[in-house]
Amino acid sequence: MNDRWHKIGHLHDIPPLGARCVLTPFGRIAVFRTADDALYALEDRCPHKDGPLSQGIVHDTSVTCPLHNAVIALASGEMSGPEGGRTRTFDVRVDPASQAVELSLEPRSAEFVRPDRPLAAAE
Ligand code: FES
């Protein structure tokens, strides 16, 4: 393992169709597990109004925000619908030998974008 990857637990710590959160310098990151054991890591903040995505409902490769039902694509962090918006995504992987979940803290998509603000004003 090089410095890019950080062990954050084991695959069995994350329930299928669920999520677990990790506190990082980038804020709280939610690691989601789909029904077919794919993992995705996103900032735990909905682009709409900061809803906790880790408490949403995972379906296929998306999560529905628990606050106002926006659907966020787990792979891209993009919020569906005409308003747009995006939460940051991170790389995550499983060590095949140990089943350890490893998270990269280099954001894959660097910008958090709210649908109601221009990109330059996004946080
Ligand atoms: S905060 Fe997520 S849909 Fe409103």
Residues whose N, C-alpha, C, O or C-beta is under 5 A from the ligand:
A	BS01	FES	C46 H48 K49 D50 G51 C65 L67 H68 N69 A70
